[in-house]
């Protein structure tokens, strides 16, 4: 293309009066001495007859030379962008634009070669070039409309409804025979020397202009429907769904401009050409219009494509946070100051609250210990011959709550007292520095215990999801095989509440006060005291360990203070969010409090889903998104109503907390920040509008 550019730019300068020689003067300096009279047509003795002819040729030469050079640069840029890995899947937008630039380039080269026929006084070449230009500049406007159609199809695919792309296709197909008739007639008249009927050319440009304007109206109507669906006022204030709806509408406005402008501007130029005089003193004006619609279109298409592909777009929806206080009963800084002031990192005069926090922070278990525990569940014995516990365990049915009641509590009883399961492990008597956790795990007890173990193992193996790990764990001897793989990895210690909180100091001898029979709370309470597999009520522990459900000795209300202490002692501490397959974690009050506190403390968070496709940008089911994007702490649940009320009492501003919760899930450094990403801004914008409309419909109810 570059070589063709230089050849075609140089060719008009090589011909003069029918001779092949270097004669650039006829382009650059031939206007001097010419009559300023209007156009009279043809040549006389090889000379241009008027100054108008000279200006027209100069304008054509410079305009098409610069425009074709710009087409080369734009095409090269498209090729470079397409070669980048993250833009491999661009739905054909860039490749389609690249083909358009190539055809536009060769059309502009034809205009330069036409100047050769003018200088060489070769009528046959002149007529052939004119015919080729007519074909080229009939196909290019239709190709431009095809690009608009493709972009509208992407909006339809993302939004899930027809928006007029089919009408654009029918419009293109309907005008094609008329265009072909006009081009055929113009070509015939050109070759035969038959007098050209002016109305034919006027009809050609008039039809081109009206077609572009009709397509512009179709696009505006279609995108207006998408904008109306993404109405932010229908969504709860502060929710991510509302933020995404605002973002979507901003992008839809840009998208509307990017789709309408390539239709409207050429359409206006075509209509101006249809009503412009083509002879006399108006011929220069007509030439400027004709050249402009052929040279401005590629530049206009490129600018609009930059907008469509993400340039100049507003930032992805972000929720602004305020640091909240009051989430904990004791200041973390006070704990750290006391810790630093005492010898050996021990607080000789620390309060009971601080002692409980320190005791909790010193508990953890390794992945191998977790897998060894998993091997003991069920009716079988593990490879070491240790007696199996919880014979009713079923990996696809038993929840973490079942395992706590049926296995962890019985195994952690020590005589007439009880310990946290982590304190019953062989390494629990080691120094505090060797038992500090490297990672804190958030999970929900109502989910499968299999999901919790799989997420921790997948994290230790540095996997991005845990579906395959869960499948392997459920197989016979699958845990033993995974145990071998984990041992080859660097050893990490995890803090998991089911194992690191002393269940005997809280729930082992009861199920909480019974709610009103027949209520939703009573159904959850009754399900929590029964084995999911057998349906039987779990036996209660008869240990004499004192019970604490609040105050300084309670181990269930100190997550934020323990996290602050661990951040001081473990600089590389991180937070693993083990999301269950039904996303119930985000509806549990304790888990939500943990997520927000961790986020506000800038603790590095890692999220593990069963499958990353669950919230993929192409996901058709929006139920999960509707639930997460409108989540509020007021609707979160807890096993005990007292726990839920206790958590709500610690939150000074529920609305602000909900905003923070949405940021934790969807923000720029949130848990699911990459789940809804996509290269094509057209598709991503339409899907955002679709999600907003679905969330609004779900929140409004039937």
N, C-alpha and C positions, 0 to 999 in steps of 0.2 A: 504493500500500500504506500509506503514511503517513496519507493522508486517510482510508482505510478504518479504520485503527487508531483515529484520533480519533473518528470517527463511532460505531464499535461500542463504544468505551469510554464515550462520552457517552450512547448510547441507553438503557441500563438506568436512568440517572438521570433520564430524561425521562418515565417512566410511573409512575403511582401509582394503584392502585384503578381501573384501566381508563381513566384520564384522561391526556391528553398534557400534561404540565406539568413544570417543573423540580422534582424531588422526590428529591434525593440521600439524604435521611434514611433511606429504606427500606433502603438498602444499608449506610449507615454507622452509623445510630443505632437501627435498628428492633429490636435485641435487648433493649432495656430493657423490663421489664414483662412479658416473655413467659414462659410456663410452661416449666419445665425438663423437662417430660414428653417422652417419646419421640415419634418421628414417627408421625403418624396419617394423613398424606396429604391433598393438595388444599389449598384455601383456605377460609376462613370469613369471609364478608362482606368479602372483599378483603384480609384480614389474614393474616399468617403466624401459625401456631397454636402453634409451639414455638420455644424458643431454638435448638434443633438446626437447624431450617430456616434460621434467620437466619445462624448460623455457616457453614452449608454455602454459602449464597449469597455471603456475604462472601469465603469462601475461593476459590470459583470466580471471582468478579470480580477479586480481586487477583492470583490465580495466572495466569489466562489473559491479563490485561492486561499483566503483566510479561513473560510468556513470548512473547506475540505481538510485543511491542516488541523483545525479544531476537532473534526470528526475522528481523525487518526488518534489524537491525544485521548479523547474520550473513550474510544474503543480499547486503546491500550490500558487505560485505567480500569475499565470493566473487566478486562482479562486478568489483570493483576488481582483485583478484588475477588474474582471467582476462584483464583488459584489458592486463596487463603483457606485453610482448613475449616474455619468456623463459618465460612460462607459457601460451603459445598452444596448445601441444601437451600437454594434460594428460590425454589418453586418456579424457576425459569424467568424471573424478572430481569436479571442481569444479562443472561444469555439472549433473551429476546431483544433487549435494548442494544446489545452488541451487534446483532444481525441488522437491526434498523440503522445503526451508525454506518455499517459497511455499505449497505445499499444506498444510503444518503451520500456517502462519500463518492461512490461511482456515478451517482446522478450529477453531482457537482463537477466531476471530471468530464462528463459529457458536455456540460455547459462550456467548459474551457476548450474542449475539442471543437465545439461549434464555432468558436472564434477563429480556429484554424481554417475552417471552411470559408469564413467570411474573408480572411486575408488571402487564402489561396484561390478565391473566386471559383470554387468547385460546387456547382449546384447540387450534384448527386450526393456528395458527402453531406452537404448542408441539409438536404431533405431526409437523409438517413438518420442523422443526429437528431433532428427535430422529432422524428417518429419515435426514436428510442427514448428521448426525453419525455414525450407524452406518455408512453407506457410506464416509465419509471415514476413519474410524478402523478400517475393515477394509482399505482400500487402503494406508494409510500403513505398517502393519507389513509388508505384502507388499512395498512399495516399499523399505523399509529392508533387507529380506532380499535384494532385487534389487541394492542397493548392495554388500552383502557378496559377492554372487555376482560382480559386476563386478570387485571388488578381487581376488577369488580367481582370476578369469580372467586378470588381469594377472600374477599370480604364475605361473600356468600358462604364459603366453606367454613370460615371461622364463626360466623353468626348463626349458621344453620338454617337460613331462610333464603328464598329467592328475592333478589334485590334489583333485577333488571338486566343481568348479563345476557340472558336469553334474548331479550328485546334488542340489545345492541347487536348481537349476532344476526338476528333477522333483518335489522336495518342495513347492516353491511351487505348481506346477501341480496336484499331488495334493490339497492342502488347499483350493484355491480353491473347488471345488463345495460343500464342506461349509460354508465361510464364507458363500457366497452363500445357501445354504439357511437358515442361522441368521439372517442379516440379513433375508432375505425374511420369515421367520416373525416375527421381532421387529417388523418394520415393519407386517405385517398385524395383529398383536395390538395394536399401538399405535393404528392407525387405527380398528379395529373395536371396540376396548374389550374384546376377549376376554381372559380371565384368562391371564396369562403363566405358562408352565410353567417353574419355576426351573431345571430341568436343562438347558434350551436355552442359557440365558446361561452357565451353568457350563461346558457343553461348548464353547461358543464361546471362553471365556477359557482353558480347559484345553488346547484344540487350539492356540491361539496360543502359549501357554507352551511346550508340548512341541515345536512346530515350531521355535521359536527355539533351544531347547536341542539339538535334533537338528542344526541347522545349525552351532551352536557346536562340537559334537563333530566334524563333518565338517571344519571349518576347522582344528581342533587336530590331527587326524590328518594332514591334507594338509601343514600347515606343519612338522609333526614330520619328515616325509620330506625336506623341503628342508633343515632343520637338520642332519639326519643326513648328507646329501650334502656339506654344507660343514663337515666335521669337520677342524679345523686340524691335529690330530696326524698326519694322513695325509700332510701336506705338509712339505717341507724347511724346517727352522727358519731364520728370517730371510728367507725368500723373500717376495716381494710377494704371491704366491698365498696364503700362510699368513696374512699380514696382512689381506688382503681377505676370507679365510674368517672370521677373527675378527670383522671389521667386519660382515660379512653376518649372522653369527649374532646379534650384538647388535641389529641392525635387525630380524631375524626375530622376536626376542622381543618387541620393541615392536610389530611388525606383528601378531603373534598377539594381543596385548592389544587392539590397535585393531580387530581383526576379531571377537574373541570378546565383548568388552564390550558392543557394541551388540546382541548376541544374548542374552547371559546376563542382563543387568540387566532389560530389558523382559520376558524370559521369566519371571524370578522374580516380577516384579510381576503378570504375567498369571496365574500360578499362585496367587498370594496372593489375587487378585480371585476366582478360581474357587472358593476354599474359604472366602471371607469371607462372613459373614452380611450380607444386603442390607436388613434391616429392623430395627426396634427401635433399641436403643442402639448397634448396630454400623454404622448407616448412615453416620455421619460418617467412620468408619475406611474404609469401602468407597469413599466419595467421594474421600477423600485418595488412596487407591490408584489409583482410576480417573483422577483428574486428574494424578497423578504420572506414570503411564505415557505420558500424552499430551503432557506438557510437558517432561519430562526427556529424552525421546528425541532431540529436535532438538539440545539442548545436548550430549548424549552423542555424537551423530553428528559434531558439529562438532569436539569435542575429539579424537575419533579421527581425523578427517580431517586435523587439524593435524599429528598424528603421522605419518600416511601420506604427507603431502605434504612432509615434511622438517623440520618444527618439532621441536625437542627431540631431533633425531637425533645420534648420535655422529659425530665428525669423520670424514671420509674417511680410509681407512687411510694412516698416515704411518709412515715408517721413520726412527728416530732415528740420527743419524750421530755418529761420533767423528772428529776430525781425525787423519789418519794422517801419520806422517813416514816417511822412508825410501824414497819412491817415486823419488827421484832421487839421483844421485851427489854433487851439490854443492848447497849451500844457495842458494836464489834470493836471499835477503837479502845474502849475501856478494857475489853478482854485482852487485846493485844498489848496494851500498856502494862497491864498486870503481868502478863506472860513474860514480857521483856524485862521487867524489873526484878523478877525472881530468879535465883540461881538455878542453872541447869534446865531452864525452860519450865520448871515446875512452880506452881503457885501455892506456896505454903499457906497463905492466908486468903486464898480465893474464896469467893462465896459459893454456896451450894449450886447456884445456877452455873457459874463458871466451871465448877468441877464436873458437872454433868456434860457440859459442852466439850470439855477436854476429853472426857471418857469416850464420848461418841466419836470424836475426831480421830481417836487412836485405833479404831476398829476398821477392819477391811478383810477381804479375802481375795485370793488369786483366782485366775480363770481355771486353773487345774483343780482347785478345791471346789469350785462351783460345778465343774463337770463330774468330779468324783461324787458329789452329792446327787447330781442328776442320775448317775448310774444306779444309785440305790433305790430310786423310785420305781414302783410297780411290783408285780408279783415275782419278778426274776431276781437272781443274785448277780452281782457284778463279778468281774474277772478275779478280784481279790478274795472272793468268797465271803465278803461281808454280807450280813443279813439285809435283805431288802426291806424297805419301810414303805408305808402307804400302799398296800397291795391294790387299792382301787384306782391308782393313778393311771390316767389315759392322756397321752401327750396332746391329743386333739380335742380334749374336753376339759381337762383339769386346769383350773385357774391358779394364779399365784396365791389367792386367798385360801384355796383348797390345800395347797402345799404348806402354807404357813400353819394352818390348823392341823393337818394330817401328818406332817413330817417335821417341820422346823421346831414347833413347840415341844413335841415329845423328845426330839433329839437334843434339845438344849436345856432340858431339866437336869439339875445337879442336886440330887438328894431331895431335900425338902424345899430347896430354893430353885432359882432359875437364872440363866445367863443369856446374853445375846449369843446366837449361834456362832458368830465370828470369834467370840471368846472361848468357845469350846474346841477350836481348831488347834493343832499341835503348835503352830507358830505364834499363838496368841500371847504367850508369856514373854515374847521377845521385847526388846526396847521399843519405846514409842516411835522412834525414828524409822524403824524397819517395818512397822505395821501401818504407817500413815498411807491413806489411799492416794493413788495417782489420778483417779477419776471417780466422780460422783455420778450415780445413775438415777434418773427419774423414770418411773414406770407406774403402771396402775395395777392394783391387785385384782381387778375384775377381768383382766386379760389373761390369755393362756400363759402358764408358766413357761411353756416351750418358747414363746416369743421373747420373753425376758432373757432366758439363757442364750437363745440364738443371737439376739442383738449384742450381748456382751461378748460372745465368742467371735461374732463377725467383726466387732470393733477391735478385738485383740489380733485378729488375722488381717486387719486393715482392709476389710471389704466394704463396698458401698451400700449393700442391702443384705438382709438376713434370710431371704426365702430359701435359698439352697442349703444354708446351714440348718434351718428348721427341718427341712426334708431329711437331711442326713441324721440329725439327732433322733428323729422319730423311727428310724430304721434300727433293727437289731444290731447291737454292737457299734452303732454309729457314733455314740459318745466316746467310746474307747479310741476309735480311729481319729476323731477330732482332738482328743486329748494328746495324742502323739504330735499332731501338727502344732498345737498351741505351745507345747514344751519347746519346740524349736524357735519360737518367737521370743522376743524380749519380755521378761516377766513384768506384768503390771498388776496393781492391786486396785480393787473396786470397792466403793462404798455403796451398798445396796440396803435399803431400809429393812427389807424383810429379814435379812441376815445380821444386820449391824445394830438394830434396835432390839433391846431386851423385851421380847413379847410377854415375858412372865411378869414384867413390871407394869403391864397394861391390860391386854385383852385376853390372856390365856384362860381365865375362869368365867368368862361371860361373853355375851354378844351385844351388850348395851341395853338401854331401856327399850322396851317394846313400843313401837309407834302405834298409832290408832289403827286397828284392824280395818282392812279394805283400802287403805291409802297406798299411794305409790311408795312412800317411805317404808311401809310395812312389808311390801313385796320385796324390796331390796334387802331389808333387814332379814327377812325369812330366807331369802336365797343365800345371804352371806353366812348363815349358820348351818347350811346343808352342803353335803358333798355333791358336787355337780354331776358326778358319775352315778353314784348309788342313790342319791336323794335323801340319805340318812342324815340326821343331826349329828354334828361332830361332838365327841366327848369333851368334857371340860377338864382342865388341869386342876389338880388339888394342891398345888404347891402353896407355901405360905409366904411367897415373895410379896412385899408390899406393893400396892397398885397406886400409880400416879397418872392422872389424866390432865393435870394442869400444875402450874407452879414450877419451882426450881428443880425438883427431882424428876419431873416428867421428861421423857426422852423423845416425845413426839411433836414438840413445838419449838425446836431449836435449830431448824435447818439453816436459817439465815446467819445466826451467830456462829454455828459450826463451820459454815462455808467461809466466813470472814477469817476465822482462826486458821483454817486449812490453807487459805490463800497466803496467809502470812508465813506458814511453815512449809508449804509446798508451792514454790513459784510456778511450777509447770502444771498445776492442778487444772483439770478440765471437767466439763459437764457433758455426760452422754444422755441423750433423750431417746429412750427405747420406745418408739411409737408402736403400739399394737396394731393388728391388722384391721381393726374397726375404728381406730382413731379415738378410742374412749379416753385415752390419757388426757386429751385436751378438755374433757368434760369433768375431770376429777378436781375438786377444789384444792387438795393438798398439792397435786402435781402442777396446777396452774400457778399457785403461789411460789413453788420452787423455780419454775421456768422464769417468771418475771424477776424474782430476786437474783437469780443467777445472771440474767441479762443485764440488770442495772448495776451489778457488781463487775461487769466486763469479764466474766469468766468465759473462756473459750467453750463454745457449745458445738456439739456434734449430734446430728440427728440420724437415726437409722430407721428406715421404713422396711416393711416386708418386701416391697418392690417400689423402685423409684418411679414406675409408670403409674402409680396410684394417683399422682397429681400432675401427670405429664401435660404439656401444653396441648397435646392432641386428645386428651381424655374427653370422651363424650358424656360420661356420667358426671353431673355437677353436684351431686348430693353432698359429697365430702367437702367440696369448696364452699357450698352454701352454709354448711355447719361451721367451718373454721372461720370464714371471712366475716361472720356476724356473731361470733362467740362473745359472750359476756359472762363475767364471773358470777353474776346473779343467778345464772342458770346452771352453774356447775353443781355437782353432787358430791356427797361424802357418805361413807358408810354410816356415820352417826350425824344426826342433824346438829348436835352440839358442836361437832368439829366444824361444820360449814358455817355456823353462826360465829364461831370463834375466829375463823379466818376473815369473814366479812367485817368483824368488829375491828380488826387490825388495819383495814384499808381506809385511809382518810378520805379518798375521793374515788368512788367506784368508776365514774366515767373515765377519769384519767388512767386508772388501772386497766380498764378495758382497752384503751388506746395503746398502752404499753404491751398488753397481751397480744394485740394484733401485730405490733412491731416485732415482738419475739417470734411470731410465726412467719410473717411475710416481709419484714423489713429488709433493708439493704444488707444487714448482717444477721438476718433472722434464720430460723431453722429451715424454712422451706423457700429461701430466697431464690434458688435456681429452679424450683419445680415448675414455675409457670413462664419460664423464659423461652424465647424463640427468635430466630433471626428475622423472619419476615414480619415487619412492623404492621403490614396490612392485616395479615392473619392474626397476629397477637392482639392488635387493637380490636378487631372484630370479636375475638374470643373474650376479651376483657368486657366488652359491652354485653355479650351474651351471658357471661357469668354474673354481671351486675343485674341484668334483667331477671335471671333465674333466682338470684339471692333476694331481690325485691319481691318476686312472686312468692317465694318460700316464707319470707317474713310476714307478708300480708295474710297468708293462709287462704283457705278455700272461701 
